[in-house]
Amino acid sequence: MKKIVRLTESDLNNLIKHIISEMEFKEAAMNVDPFILSATQNGNIKITNTKTRIGHVYSMEAWKGVNWFDCTIKDFPDGTRIKLTAMGKEYNIKVDKSQIKTLLQNGFGKQVLKHTLVDDSNKQEVKFTKVV
């Protein structure tokens, strides 16, 4: 037996938005054993310790000049990069997993984690603040 469901235009729009938002968040995560980093819907990072099953959500800021700037986390492409928006620009940054692992082993669960990311020719200070 077929059932006919009537939807208002508003109901249909809400349903389509919901489906699209779910499709957009089937994104990659970064595995830094035993931690998994993933983007949240509001631009933060969820970090979960797979051994203890404890997870915390952190916001991210980057130091530029004389100020800290908020970063909106979008994705972890290929599990080796972090895609984010900061100061109105989008960045796709390669991450050294060993640096992240050391930071998390020494401070996972703390209110604030600060770290200087170092790549070939660049140093970037970042700060992760636990979201309550």
Helices and strands as residue ranges (DSSP letters): H 9-24, E 30-32, E 35-39, E 45-49, E 54-64, E 67-75, G 77-79, E 81-86, E 89-94, H 97-107, E 112-118, E 123-130
